[in-house]
Amino acid sequence: MILWDPPIAWVSPDNSTLNESSDVSIVCSFEANPPTPKSITWYRDGKELTIDGDRLEMLETETFATSDSGPSPWGRSVLSVKNASRDDRGAYTCVPENEVVKPEVKLTMDPPTPVSELDRLNITLLCKVEAGNPETLQAVRWYLDGELLKELPDCRGNSSEVFSNYDLTFCDIDPSKLLLEVVGRSFHGNYSCEGMNEAGWGPLSPEEELIVHYPPGPASLTYDPPRVLKKSWVTLSCSVEDPGRPEAGPNSFKWFRGGHPIMDVTTANWTIEPVTLETQSNFTCLAANAGGEGESATVFVEVSAPPAFIERLPPYHGALMHAEYVSVSCRVECSPICQVRWLKNGKPLLEDGTQSSHYAIRTSILPPDPRTNDFESVVSTLLWNMSAWPNGKLDRVLDNANYTCESTANSVGPGVTSTTFFDPPENITVSPLTVSVVEGQIPEKVVCNAKAYPEASYHWWRRKPSDSDSGNNLVIDPQTSSIVVKGNSLVLNYPIPRTDGGEYICEAYNRHGNATMKTYVNVLHKPECGITQTEVKGKLVLICRASANPEEVDFFWRIKNGSENETVEENVESVGPLSSVLTLETRVENFRTYLCFANNSVGMSIPCERDVTVSLSWWKKLENDNVLIIVAIIVGAVVMVIIVCIIIVIVCRRRRAEDK
């Protein structure tokens, strides 16, 4: 492509001073492409000079081609002024002119595209001269998609439909610029321009596309099937007539449920399966693209639930024979709501709210529960009025019956039924009631049984002092008692110590209550004894006490004497089943060790012993008759001393009287 440049000129010398009638040459240098000017015009003080070839003569113009590294092509022309006079004084200017070329132009945009309609931007179109001479455009024609959009300048005020809403003056402006204000989707298209200079109209520029993004149109939301049931399916369909620009694709949709975004669904269709309580909500959809989000659509999905049991009746139901409160209940989910009634052996009982001496029915409506995915439901409870039963207790034979909870149908499904067999439990039993076992041996198994519906579970507890007792109905304190065995068999499969003996409690329980029964583990062991020493009526007494099970214990005493022990049979007395008393002789004065033996049906105890040294006072060593004689002598002596004292006092008083 050839680039045409208009001439650039300068004059030399800058200043020149000379005398009148002198000759002077003024050089006009210029750069231009093409380098040969079509004409050169000289001016003095802004007025064009007439070159007469006599006194003013313009010499031949010279041109020079540019080198590879040199400046643009250039040339020079010389004006010769002969016999200069004062009238030739002034500022000289040369204006070279070369060939004029029609402009070649290119269209650019600022800012570059694409742009968004939502940004409401202004875009400037520039028609830039790529080649031509002169470069200044006198007029520009603007095209949109090949059709004339505007020609500038336009002093007539004509404009295309795009500009019909603008009251602008297009005269006396730079035609190479076209301002598009508040660009919207109608501005989208391929723009081009053509420019005109002195040489005429140049070729049309290549097209440049102005891309205007805008959001999709309003959404429309529907769902199918029109009646949505719990545990079934529903498909929501979102559609838009105008997909926007760029066109909203198949994965360009946004969904909301109850105002919360659903991030993993981006398609136009959303199938929910299975339908849950969460599905009963407001659903919103919209289409989106790079131009923004379109207008949303919202629909509420109404979900119905056919009757279904949330809480069925158990196959079997029981209660304690003496229970004060007996009831059974069922819970039916149904939306729209349904009714519940009760039947005994297939025959209806009373309706809700009516009175009966034996039964009562209580019904309540529960709201939907999102935590459990349950729609609204009916809870119905059948209550036994135990005060109306004979002796206030259930009869195992007469009260055996089938009880049925039955719901009505609703608009989306049939009713449902659930039946339980009611059977009061029998008493609890344990076998055997007492287990006797020798210490260190393994006791036999104890089995606990109770008939109940549902089947009873079992715990064995070790009886503690804090457990209260009311016959066989024990109240267990779990803070101080502990479970020793789970199951109905008490198996203590280890050599049992005596500390593990005592009462064990079997607890049979189900959801209706519990019952208890006790057994006794009797740990037998041979005696253990100990000897204490005391005085009874002035005599030294040794007491041997034993602990044993069974408590029927025989005692015998011995005196430890080297390898042989002397049996003591005199002065031995039994005090109760677990004590024996040995009274020692007063004449015994030597150190002795006494042994006590205790024996029961299990075996002989290890002997307990006591070291004894008899050291009595001298008066305790006397016989009783001697003690009486000594006491009489002492009393007589005391009386004689008193009499002598009285006589002395009387004599002394008489002597004093005589002296006076």
C-alpha positions in Angstrom: 0.0 0.0 0.0 1.3 3.4 -1.0 1.1 6.2 1.6 0.6 9.6 0.1 1.9 12.5 2.2 1.1 16.2 1.6 4.2 18.5 1.3 5.9 20.0 4.3 7.8 23.2 3.4 10.3 25.7 4.9 12.1 28.8 3.6 15.8 29.7 3.9 17.5 31.9 4.8 15.4 32.9 7.8 16.4 36.5 7.5 18.2 38.5 4.8 19.3 42.2 4.7 20.5 43.8 1.5 20.7 47.0 -0.4 18.3 48.3 -2.9 19.1 47.2 -6.5 20.7 44.0 -5.2 19.7 40.5 -6.2 18.5 37.8 -3.7 17.6 34.2 -3.9 15.1 32.6 -1.5 15.1 28.8 -1.3 11.8 26.8 -0.7 12.6 23.2 0.6 9.9 20.6 1.1 9.2 17.0 1.8 6.4 15.3 -0.1 5.2 12.1 -1.6 4.9 12.1 -4.5 8.1 14.2 -4.4 7.3 16.3 -7.5 4.9 19.1 -6.6 2.2 20.0 -9.0 2.7 23.7 -8.3 4.5 26.0 -5.9 2.9 29.3 -4.9 4.9 32.2 -3.2 3.4 34.7 -0.9 4.8 38.0 0.6 3.2 39.0 3.8 0.3 36.7 3.0 -0.3 38.0 -0.5 0.3 35.8 -3.5 3.1 37.0 -5.8 2.8 37.2 -9.5 5.9 35.5 -11.0 6.6 37.6 -14.1 9.8 35.8 -15.1 11.5 39.2 -15.3 12.3 40.8 -12.0 10.7 37.8 -10.1 11.7 34.5 -11.5 11.2 31.0 -10.1 14.1 28.7 -11.1 13.6 25.0 -12.0 12.4 22.8 -9.1 14.8 20.0 -8.1 13.6 16.7 -6.4 15.6 14.0 -4.6 14.7 10.4 -3.9 15.0 9.2 -0.3 17.6 6.7 0.8 16.9 3.6 2.8 18.0 5.3 6.0 17.3 8.9 5.0 14.3 11.1 5.3 11.2 11.2 3.1 11.5 12.2 -0.6 12.2 15.9 -0.8 12.8 18.7 -3.2 13.6 22.5 -3.5 12.6 25.5 -5.5 14.4 28.9 -5.7 12.7 32.3 -6.1 15.1 34.9 -7.6 14.4 38.6 -6.8 16.4 40.9 -9.1 17.1 44.6 -8.6 15.3 44.5 -5.2 13.6 47.6 -4.0 12.0 48.6 -0.8 8.8 47.4 -2.1 10.2 43.8 -2.0 10.6 44.0 1.8 8.5 41.4 3.8 8.0 37.8 4.9 8.1 35.3 2.1 6.2 32.0 2.2 6.1 29.1 -0.3 3.3 26.6 -0.6 4.1 23.5 -2.7 1.1 21.3 -3.8 1.4 17.8 -5.0 -1.0 15.3 -6.5 -4.3 14.7 -4.6 -5.3 11.0 -3.9 -8.7 9.7 -2.7 -8.6 8.6 0.9 -8.5 5.0 2.0 -10.0 4.7 5.5 -10.4 2.3 8.4 -13.2 2.3 11.0 -12.3 1.9 14.8 -14.5 2.0 17.9 -13.8 3.4 21.3 -14.4 1.7 23.7 -13.9 -1.6 21.9 -16.7 -4.2 21.7 -18.4 -6.2 23.0 -20.4 -3.9 25.3 -23.4 -4.5 27.6 -26.7 -2.8 27.1 -27.0 -2.6 30.8 -23.9 -0.3 31.0 -25.6 2.4 28.8 -22.2 3.4 27.3 -21.4 6.0 24.6 -19.3 4.6 21.7 -17.3 6.8 19.4 -16.8 5.6 15.8 -13.6 6.9 14.1 -13.1 6.9 10.3 -9.3 7.1 10.1 -7.4 7.8 6.9 -4.9 5.1 6.1 -3.8 6.5 2.7 -4.7 9.5 0.5 -3.8 13.1 0.0 -4.8 15.3 1.5 -5.5 13.4 4.8 -8.2 15.8 5.9 -11.6 14.4 5.2 -14.2 16.9 4.0 -17.1 14.4 4.4 -17.7 10.9 5.7 -20.5 8.5 4.9 -21.4 6.1 7.7 -23.0 2.7 7.0 -24.7 0.1 9.2 -25.0 -3.4 7.7 -24.4 -2.0 4.3 -27.1 0.7 4.5 -26.3 4.4 4.7 -26.7 5.5 8.2 -25.4 9.1 8.1 -23.4 11.5 6.0 -21.4 14.1 7.7 -21.4 17.0 7.7 -25.2 17.2 7.3 -26.5 20.7 7.5 -29.9 19.6 6.3 -30.6 17.6 9.5 -31.4 14.3 7.7 -30.8 11.2 9.8 -31.6 7.5 9.8 -34.0 5.7 12.1 -31.3 5.0 14.7 -30.8 8.8 15.2 -34.5 9.8 14.8 -34.9 10.4 18.5 -32.0 12.8 18.8 -32.2 16.5 18.1 -28.6 17.1 17.0 -26.9 19.5 14.6 -24.6 17.7 12.3 -23.3 20.7 10.5 -19.9 22.3 11.2 -18.4 19.2 12.9 -15.6 16.8 12.3 -17.1 14.2 9.9 -14.5 11.6 10.8 -16.2 11.0 14.2 -19.6 9.6 14.9 -20.9 9.4 18.6 -23.4 6.6 19.4 -25.1 7.5 22.7 -26.5 5.1 25.3 -25.8 2.1 23.1 -28.5 -0.6 23.2 -29.4 -3.8 21.4 -30.7 -1.7 18.3 -27.1 -0.5 17.7 -25.8 -3.9 17.2 -24.4 -4.6 13.6 -21.5 -4.1 11.2 -20.4 -0.6 10.7 -18.3 0.9 7.9 -17.4 4.3 6.5 -16.0 6.0 3.4 -14.2 9.4 3.3 -14.0 12.2 0.8 -11.1 14.7 0.3 -10.2 17.0 -2.5 -9.7 14.0 -4.7 -13.2 12.7 -4.1 -14.8 9.8 -2.3 -12.5 7.0 -1.4 -13.4 3.2 -1.2 -15.6 1.8 1.6 -13.7 0.7 4.7 -13.8 -2.9 6.0 -16.8 -3.6 8.2 -16.3 -3.6 12.0 -18.9 -5.4 14.2 -20.4 -3.5 17.1 -21.4 -6.3 19.5 -24.0 -5.3 22.1 -24.8 -7.9 24.7 -28.2 -7.8 26.4 -30.0 -10.2 28.8 -32.6 -12.7 27.8 -36.2 -11.9 27.9 -38.8 -12.6 30.6 -39.0 -16.3 31.7 -42.1 -18.5 31.7 -42.3 -21.3 34.3 -44.6 -24.3 34.3 -44.6 -27.8 35.9 -46.0 -31.2 35.1 -48.0 -33.2 36.2 -50.5 -30.6 37.5 -51.2 -32.7 40.6 -48.0 -33.5 42.4 -47.9 -36.4 44.9 -45.4 -37.2 47.6 -42.8 -39.8 46.6 -43.7 -39.3 42.9 -41.9 -36.9 40.5 -42.4 -33.4 39.0 -40.7 -31.6 36.1 -40.4 -27.8 36.1 -39.8 -26.2 32.7 -38.4 -22.7 32.2 -38.5 -21.0 28.8 -37.8 -17.6 27.3 -38.9 -16.2 23.9 -35.9 -13.9 23.5 -32.7 -15.7 24.3 -30.7 -12.5 24.5 -27.2 -11.8 23.1 -25.2 -13.9 23.3 -27.9 -16.4 23.1 -28.7 -18.2 26.4 -27.5 -21.7 26.1 -29.1 -24.9 27.5 -27.1 -24.5 30.7 -27.7 -20.8 31.2 -30.6 -21.0 33.7 -30.7 -20.1 37.3 -33.1 -21.8 39.8 -34.3 -20.8 43.2 -36.4 -22.8 45.7 -38.0 -20.8 48.5 -35.7 -17.9 47.7 -32.5 -20.1 48.0 -30.4 -20.6 44.9 -30.0 -24.2 43.6 -26.4 -24.2 42.4 -26.4 -27.7 40.8 -29.3 -27.1 38.4 -28.6 -25.0 35.3 -30.8 -26.5 32.6 -34.1 -25.3 31.3 -35.9 -28.4 32.7 -35.6 -29.6 36.3 -37.0 -33.0 37.3 -37.4 -33.6 41.1 -37.8 -37.3 42.1 -38.8 -38.3 44.7 -41.1 -35.4 45.7 -40.7 -34.5 49.3 -42.1 -31.8 51.7 -39.3 -29.6 50.5 -40.9 -29.7 47.0 -43.9 -27.8 48.3 -42.5 -24.3 47.8 -42.1 -21.3 45.5 -39.8 -22.1 42.6 -38.2 -19.3 40.5 -36.2 -19.5 37.3 -34.5 -17.0 34.9 -32.2 -17.1 32.0 -28.8 -15.4 32.0 -26.0 -14.7 29.6 -23.0 -12.4 29.4 -25.4 -9.4 29.0 -27.0 -10.1 32.4 -30.0 -11.8 33.9 -33.4 -11.8 32.4 -36.7 -11.2 34.2 -37.6 -14.2 36.5 -40.8 -16.2 36.7 -42.2 -17.8 39.9 -44.7 -20.6 40.5 -45.8 -22.4 43.7 -45.8 -26.2 43.6 -48.7 -27.7 45.7 -47.9 -31.2 46.9 -50.5 -33.7 48.1 -49.9 -36.7 50.3 -52.2 -39.8 50.2 -52.9 -41.4 53.7 -49.9 -43.2 55.0 -48.8 -44.3 58.5 -46.0 -42.4 60.2 -46.5 -44.4 63.4 -48.2 -47.8 62.9 -49.7 -49.9 65.7 -47.3 -52.6 66.9 -48.2 -56.2 66.0 -48.7 -56.9 69.7 -49.5 -54.5 72.5 -49.5 -55.1 76.2 -49.8 -53.4 79.6 -49.2 -54.2 83.2 -52.1 -56.0 84.9 -52.4 -53.2 87.5 -51.5 -50.3 85.2 -53.3 -47.1 86.0 -52.8 -45.7 82.5 -53.2 -47.8 79.3 -53.2 -46.3 75.8 -52.3 -47.0 72.2 -51.9 -44.5 69.4 -51.3 -44.1 65.7 -50.2 -41.3 63.4 -51.4 -40.9 59.8 -49.9 -38.5 57.3 -52.5 -37.1 54.8 -52.7 -33.9 52.8 -55.6 -32.9 52.4 -56.3 -34.0 56.0 -58.2 -37.2 56.7 -60.2 -38.6 59.7 -59.2 -41.5 62.0 -61.5 -44.0 63.8 -60.9 -47.0 66.1 -62.3 -50.6 65.9 -62.2 -53.4 68.4 -62.4 -56.9 66.8 -63.6 -55.2 63.6 -66.4 -53.2 65.3 -66.2 -49.4 65.6 -65.6 -48.0 69.0 -66.7 -44.5 69.8 -66.2 -41.5 67.5 -63.8 -38.8 68.6 -65.3 -36.6 71.3 -68.0 -39.0 72.4 -68.0 -40.4 75.9 -67.7 -44.0 77.0 -67.3 -45.6 80.4 -64.4 -47.8 79.1 -62.6 -45.9 76.4 -61.8 -42.3 75.2 -60.3 -41.1 72.0 -58.1 -38.0 71.7 -57.2 -36.6 68.3 -54.8 -33.8 67.3 -53.6 -32.3 63.9 -49.8 -31.9 63.6 -48.4 -29.4 61.1 -45.8 -30.4 58.5 -42.3 -31.2 59.9 -39.4 -30.5 57.4 -37.0 -32.3 59.7 -38.7 -35.6 59.1 -40.2 -34.9 55.7 -43.7 -35.4 57.1 -46.7 -33.5 55.7 -49.5 -32.6 58.0 -50.8 -35.6 60.0 -53.4 -36.9 62.4 -52.4 -38.3 65.8 -55.2 -40.4 67.4 -54.9 -42.0 70.9 -57.2 -44.7 72.3 -57.3 -44.6 76.1 -58.5 -47.2 78.5 -60.5 -45.9 81.5 -59.1 -48.4 84.0 -61.4 -47.2 86.8 -64.2 -48.8 84.8 -62.5 -52.2 84.7 -63.4 -54.8 87.4 -61.0 -54.4 90.4 -59.3 -51.7 88.3 -57.1 -54.2 86.5 -56.9 -55.9 83.1 -58.2 -59.5 82.6 -55.9 -61.7 80.6 -58.7 -63.6 79.0 -61.4 -61.0 78.6 -59.2 -58.1 77.4 -57.5 -60.1 74.6 -58.6 -58.3 71.4 -57.6 -56.8 68.1 -57.6 -53.0 68.0 -57.5 -51.3 64.6 -56.6 -47.7 63.7 -58.3 -46.8 60.4 -58.1 -43.6 58.3 -60.6 -42.3 55.8 -59.5 -41.6 52.2 -58.6 -38.2 50.9 -58.7 -36.7 47.3 -55.4 -38.4 46.3 -55.5 -41.8 47.9 -57.4 -44.5 49.8 -57.5 -44.9 53.6 -55.1 -47.1 55.6 -55.5 -49.4 58.5 -53.2 -50.9 61.2 -54.1 -53.5 63.8 -52.5 -54.6 67.1 -53.3 -57.6 69.3 -53.7 -56.4 72.9 -52.7 -59.0 75.5 -51.9 -58.1 79.2 -48.7 -59.7 80.6 -48.4 -62.4 83.2 -46.5 -62.3 86.4 -42.7 -62.5 86.5 -41.0 -65.7 87.9 -37.5 -66.7 88.8 -36.2 -70.2 89.5 -34.7 -71.1 91.9 -35.6 -68.5 94.5 -32.6 -69.3 96.6 -29.2 -70.6 95.5 -26.9 -72.0 98.2 -23.2 -72.4 97.2 -20.0 -73.0 99.2 -17.5 -70.1 99.0 -15.1 -70.6 96.2 -17.4 -72.7 94.1 -19.5 -71.7 91.0 -23.3 -71.2 91.8 -26.0 -72.7 89.6 -27.9 -70.7 87.0 -31.0 -68.7 87.9 -33.6 -68.2 85.1 -36.1 -65.3 85.0 -39.2 -65.4 82.9 -42.2 -63.1 82.2 -44.9 -63.3 79.5 -45.5 -59.9 78.0 -46.2 -58.2 74.7 -44.0 -57.0 73.2 -41.6 -59.6 74.5 -39.8 -58.5 77.6 -36.2 -57.7 78.0 -34.2 -58.5 81.1 -31.6 -57.1 83.5 -30.2 -58.6 86.6 -29.3 -56.0 89.4 -27.3 -56.5 92.6 -29.5 -55.4 95.5 -28.2 -52.3 97.3 -29.4 -50.8 100.6 -31.0 -47.9 98.7 -33.4 -50.1 96.8 -36.9 -49.9 98.3 -38.9 -53.1 98.8 -42.6 -53.6 98.4 -43.0 -57.4 98.2 -41.6 -58.5 94.9 -42.1 -55.1 93.3 -38.7 -53.5 94.0 -37.8 -50.0 93.2 -34.2 -50.0 92.0 -32.0 -47.0 92.6 -29.7 -46.8 89.4 -27.4 -44.3 91.1 -26.2 -46.9 93.7 -27.2 -50.2 92.0 -25.5 -51.7 89.0 -26.4 -54.2 86.3 -24.5 -57.4 86.7 -26.0 -59.4 83.9 -28.1 -58.6 80.8 -30.5 -61.3 79.8 -33.0 -63.5 81.6 -30.3 -65.9 83.1 -28.2 -65.0 86.1 -24.9 -66.8 85.5 -22.1 -66.1 88.0 -19.5 -68.3 86.3 -16.6 -67.8 88.7 -15.6 -69.0 92.2 -17.9 -66.9 94.2 -16.6 -65.0 97.3 -18.9 -64.4 100.3 -19.0 -60.7 99.5 -21.0 -61.5 96.3 -23.8 -63.2 98.2 -27.1 -61.5 98.9 -30.2 -60.6 96.9 -30.2 -60.3 93.1 -33.1 -58.6 91.3 -34.5 -59.7 87.9 -36.1 -56.8 86.1 -38.3 -57.6 83.1 -39.3 -54.6 81.0 -40.9 -53.5 77.8 -42.2 -50.1 76.6 -45.3 -50.5 78.8 -43.4 -50.8 82.1 -41.4 -53.2 84.2 -41.7 -55.9 86.8 -39.2 -57.2 89.3 -38.5 -60.5 91.1 -35.7 -61.3 93.5 -33.6 -64.4 94.3 -31.1 -64.9 97.1 -27.6 -66.2 96.6 -26.6 -67.8 99.9 -22.8 -68.2 100.0 -21.8 -70.8 102.7 -18.4 -70.6 104.4 -16.7 -72.1 107.4 -16.4 -70.0 110.6 -13.8 -67.3 111.4 -13.3 -66.5 115.1 -11.7 -64.1 117.5 -11.1 -64.0 121.3 -11.6 -61.1 123.6 -10.8 -60.9 127.4 -12.9 -59.3 130.1 -13.8 -59.7 133.8 -17.2 -60.9 135.0 -17.9 -60.9 138.8 -14.3 -60.7 139.6 -13.3 -63.6 137.4 -11.3 -63.5 134.1 -13.5 -64.4 131.2 -12.4 -65.3 127.6 -15.1 -64.7 124.9 -14.8 -66.5 121.5 -17.0 -64.9 118.8 -17.4 -66.4 115.3 -18.9 -65.4 111.9 -20.1 -68.3 109.8 -22.7 -69.4 107.2 -24.6 -71.4 108.3 -24.6 -70.0 111.8 -25.1 -73.3 113.6 -21.6 -73.4 115.1 -20.0 -75.7 117.7 -17.1 -74.4 119.9 -14.4 -76.1 121.9 -11.4 -74.7 123.8 -7.9 -75.9 124.3 -4.8 -74.8 126.1 -1.7 -74.6 124.0 0.9 -76.9 125.5 3.8 -77.7 123.2 3.0 -80.2 120.6 -0.2 -81.3 122.4 -3.1 -79.2 123.4 -5.0 -79.7 126.5 -8.8 -79.7 126.0 -10.8 -77.4 128.3 -14.2 -78.7 129.1 -15.1 -77.0 132.4 -16.4 -73.5 132.8 -17.3 -73.3 129.1 -20.7 -71.9 128.2 -22.3 -71.1 124.8 -23.9 -67.6 124.5 -26.0 -67.6 121.4 -25.2 -69.4 118.2 -22.0 -67.6 117.5 -20.3 -67.0 120.9 -18.6 -69.2 123.6 -17.4 -68.0 127.0 -14.6 -69.6 129.1 -14.3 -68.6 132.7 -10.7 -69.0 134.1 -9.9 -70.6 137.5 -8.6 -68.0 140.1 -5.8 -70.4 141.2 -4.2 -70.2 137.8 -1.2 -68.0 138.0 1.0 -69.1 135.1 1.2 -67.7 131.6 -1.0 -69.6 129.2 -2.2 -69.5 125.6 -5.9 -70.4 125.0 -7.2 -71.7 121.6 -10.8 -71.5 120.4 -12.1 -73.7 117.6 -15.4 -73.1 115.7 -17.0 -75.7 113.4 -20.1 -75.7 111.2 -21.4 -77.9 108.3 -18.9 -76.4 105.9 -15.8 -77.0 108.0 -13.5 -76.1 110.9 -12.2 -72.6 111.4 -8.6 -71.8 111.8 -8.1 -71.7 115.6 -8.0 -68.3 117.2 -5.8 -67.8 120.3 -5.3 -65.5 123.3 -2.3 -65.2 125.6 -3.3 -64.9 129.3 -1.3 -64.1 132.4 -3.4 -64.3 135.7 -2.1 -61.6 138.2 -4.8 -61.1 140.9 -4.8 -58.8 144.0 -3.9 -60.4 147.4 -7.5 -60.0 148.6 -8.8 -61.7 145.5 -6.6 -64.7 146.3 -8.4 -65.2 149.7 -11.3 -67.6 150.2 -14.7 -66.0 150.8 -14.9 -67.1 154.6 -11.4 -65.7 155.2 -12.5 -62.4 153.6 -15.5 -62.2 156.0 -13.3 -62.7 159.1 -10.8 -60.1 158.1 -13.6 -57.6 157.4 -15.2 -58.3 160.9 -11.8 -57.8 162.6 -11.3 -54.5 160.8 -14.8 -53.2 161.7 -14.2 -54.2 165.4 -10.9 -52.4 165.5 -12.5 -49.3 164.0 -15.3 -49.4 166.7 -12.7 -49.8 169.5 -10.7 -46.8 168.2 -13.9 -44.7 168.2 -14.8 -45.6 171.8 -11.3 -44.9 173.1 -11.4 -41.5 171.4 -14.8 -40.7 173.1 -13.4 -41.6 176.6 -10.4 -39.5 176.1 -12.5 -36.5 175.1 -14.7 -36.9 178.3 -11.7 -37.2 180.6 -10.1 -34.2 179.2 -13.2 -32.0 179.7 -13.5 -33.1 183.4 -9.9 -32.2 184.2 -10.3 -28.8 182.7 -13.4 -28.2 184.9 -11.5 -29.2 188.1 -8.6 -27.0 187.2 -10.9 -24.0 186.9 
